[in-house]
Amino acid sequence: MLQRPGGKKTVQELADIFGVSRRTIFRDFNALTEINIPINYDRYTGYGLVEGYKMPPLMFNSKELATIMVGLNFVKSQVDQQMVQDATGVELKIKNVLPNDLKILMTSLEEHTIVDPYLRFNSHQKKGGDWYLISAAIADKKRLQFTYTTKSGERSTRKIDPYLLVYFQDHWNVVGWSHKRGDIRSFILDRVVSPVILEENWLPKPKMNVDALIFRFNELKKLVVLEVENSEIERMRAILPAKIIKLEEIKLKKIRLCFEFDNMPFLNQWLLQFGTSIKIIKPETLISLQKKTLQAMINNLV
């Protein structure tokens, strides 16, 4: 902060910014002086660095570096091609400024820390969306326009107020207010083509929060009740594409799970991965879909 142009601050301003006491700020100045960082004082503008002095780049300890590598490996496992390229670029820049001992550690962590191996080795990387441009539009509160392809293959121009970037298991979505639909909508990034930031600002809507945007109310949603074996409950909680309303133990090694969902055909297919570890209690439409699917699977074996 102090090495920015015009970055001088009074002790009280620094204490207020960092939420600490004036005494702590004075101790910090003493610590900086002890490692030969030249602190300058002006009675009118406050404390700063001697003009022309540049502090060395921020250095990481081994634990911080390990944390960074886990994050970079997560991004490199993505199906979004641009994200993978950007993460690789960040990794190279960090390596270039590290001392040899940390460079060796970073190389080892890169080779021996694998995040989501099935997604990394089996998935096909895709172009589309430009997550960085979208994140810039969110930060600047600017409207976004792009061409979008629906599941049915229909292409149309969309204009949105972008609110969130959300990661769902194997793909990224941008959630925002759709001017075409007049409602909150979610758009899969790899179906977004040629996004452009418009010179139009948007204002956050009152009571807008992350939960409301991701798990928004939908009159088409139905209450889903499942009985889940205790051995599978943590896995289901981790990947369930809905917000859990209620979770209770009903019998030995059985958990009752309640949530709302609006797409029964999708949920029917999704639940098949749990096999006999689950039992659908309601709604009847989901039970009927599951029976038809299982019968069709049996017929395919004959």
N, C-alpha and C positions, 0 to 999 in steps of 0.2 A: 504494500500500500504506500509506503513512504518513498519508494523509488519511482512512483508515477509522477509525471509532470504536474507541478503544483500540488504535490502530495503532502505538504506539511500539515500537521495536526497538533492541536493542543493535547495535553495529557488528559484533560477531561473529555475531549471528543473521542480519543482512543478508548478511554475507559467505557464510555457510553456505547461505542460501536461493538466492543467485544464483551460487554456485560461483566466487567471486572472492576476492581477498585483502582484508584489512582496509584496506590502503593504497588500493586501488581505491575502496572505500566512502567513505573520507575525501575522496578526490579528487572523487567524485560530490557529496558534501555541499558542497564548496567551489564546484563548478560551479552548484549550485542557489542558493547564497547570492549568487553573482555576478549572477544574473538575478532577484534580489529576491524569492526564495521564502523566507519566514521559517522557518528550522529551529530547533526548540526542543530543549533537552537537559535530561534529568533523570537524576541520578546513579543512581537506583534502577530506572527503567523504560527509559531509553535515549533515542533520538532520535525526534522526530516533528515535525509541523507545528504552528505556533501555533494555538491553539484558535479556531475560527471561520473560518480561512482555507481557501479552496477554490481549487485549481489550475485554470487554464483548461482547456477540453477538449483532448484529444489532437489534434494537427494532423498532416496527412499531407504528404509531399513529392510532387512530380509523378509520380515513378516508383511510389511506393506507391499513389497514387490510380489510376494506370493498371492496376496489378495488381488492385485492388479492383473496378474496372469490368469487367475480363475475367471475374472470378468472378461478379459480379452478372448480366452478360449471359449467362453459362452457365446460371444459375438461371432467368433470364427466358425462356430458350429451352425450358424443360421443358414436358412435357405436363400436369404436375400444376398445376392452377389455383391452389391455395393457395400453392404455392412461388413462382409468378410474382407474385402479389399481395404476398407478404412481401418479395420482393426489391425490388419497386417502392417499398414503404414504407421499406426501409433506404436506398435511393437518395435519396429525398426528405429523410430526416433528415440524411444526410451533406451534401447540398446546402445545407441551411439553416444550417449552421455554418461553411461554407467562405468564405474571402475571395473577392472578385470574380474575381481572376486564376485561382484554382483552380476556381471555379464554371464559368467559361468553358471551361476545359480539360475538366472533367467532362462538360459538355454535348456538347462535340465528340467525346469518347471514346464517349459513349452513342450518338451518331448514326452514328459511323463505325467502330465495333467490333462485328462480327456473329459470333456463335458458332453454328455448325450451322444455316445459313440454311434448309435444306430442312425440318428439324424445326420451326423457328420459323414458317415461312410455310405449310407444308402440313399440319401435324398439327392434330388437334382436341384442345383442352385438356379435361382430365377432372377430375372431383372424386373425392375418396375417399382414405382412408388416414390423413389428418392426420399428415403426416411429423413435425411438431413434437411432437405428443403422444407419438408412438412413440419419438422420440429422447429425450424426457424419461423415458419408462419404461426405456429402455436405460441412461441415466445414473444413474437411481435404483435400478436393479436390481429393478424391480417387474414383476409378471406383467401380461399384457395379454389382454383378451378382446374379441372382435369377431365380426361375421357375415361369412362369406367365401363368395364365389360361385366355383365351379370353372369350368373351360373348358366343361364339359358343361351348365352352368347350375344345378347343384345348390347349394343354400344351406344352410349349417350354422354353428353357433356354435363358435368355436375359442378355446382358451386356450393361450397360448405364453409361454415365457421369451424375450423378445426380445434378440438378441445383436448384430445388425448391420443397418444400412441400406445397401443396395447398389444402384448405378446400372448398368443394363444397356442401353446404346445409346439406347433410347427409353422406358424405364420404370424405376420404382424398386421394389425388393423389400425386405421385412423378412425376415431369416433368424433362426430361433429354434427352440427345442425345443417341439415340438407335443405337448401332453398327450393329444390324441386319438390320434395315431399312435405316440407313444412313441419319437420319433426327430426328427432335425433336418429341418426343412422350410422352404421358401421361399415367401413369399406376395406376390403382385403388389399394390402399394398401391392401385391404382384398383379392385381387387375387394374391398378391405377396407371394411366399412361399420360405423359406430358403434363405433369402438374406445374401450375404457374401461380406465383404469389401475386394477388391483386392489390392495387393501391386502395383498398377498402378496409377500414377497421371494423372489428366486431367487439361487442361488449359482453362480458360474462353475464349469463342469466342468473337471477336471484336463486339462492338455494341449490346452485349447481355444485355437485361434488362427485368424486370418483365413483362411489357406490351407485349413485343415482344414474350416472352415465352408462356404466357397464351393466348394472342389473336393473335397468329402467322398467317401469310398470308397462305392461302390455295386456290389453283386455283379452288377447288370445291365449294367454298363459293358463295352464291348468296345474292344479296341485298334483305333484308326483310323490308317492309314498313307496319306499323300498324297504325290504328287510335284507340286511347285508351281514355276511359273516364277519366276525371280529377281525379275522386275519386279513381281510381285504379293505377294511374301512379306511385306513390311512391312505392307501393308494387311491381310493375313490375320492376322498376329500381333496387330495392334491391335484387331481386332474378333472374333477367334475365341472362341466361348463355352465354352472349355475350357482347362485348363492344359497347356501344351506339355511333353511328356516328353523329346523328342529332336528336334534340328534339325541336319541335316548336308547339306553340298554333295555331291551324288552324281555330277553331270556338269556340263558347261558350261551355265550359266544354269538349272540345275535344283536344287531343294532338296527333301530328303525331310523330311517333318514327321510326328511321331508324337504322338498324344494319346489319351485315353480318353473315351468318350461313351456315354450310355445311351439316347438317343432317336434311332434311325436315321431314322425318317420326317422329323423336324424337321431333322436334319443334311442329309439328302438335298435338301430344299427350299432350305436355307441355302446349300449349296455351288453351286447353280445360278448365283448372282450372279457366280461366277468363270469361267463358260463353259469354254473350251478351255484356260484357264491352269492347270488342275489335272487330275491323273489319280489315280483312286482305286486303291490297291494292295490294301488290305484294310479291312474284312472283306467277305466275299462277299455278305452280306445287303445291305450298302450299295451294292455294285456292281449287284446285281440291282434294287434300288429305283431307282437312277439310270437304268438301261436302260428300265425300265417307264415312268418319268416322261418321258424323252426321246421314247420311242415315242408316248406319249399326246400330247405337244406336236406331233409331226409329224402325227399323225392329225387334230389340230385345224386344221392348215393346209390340209388337203385339202377 
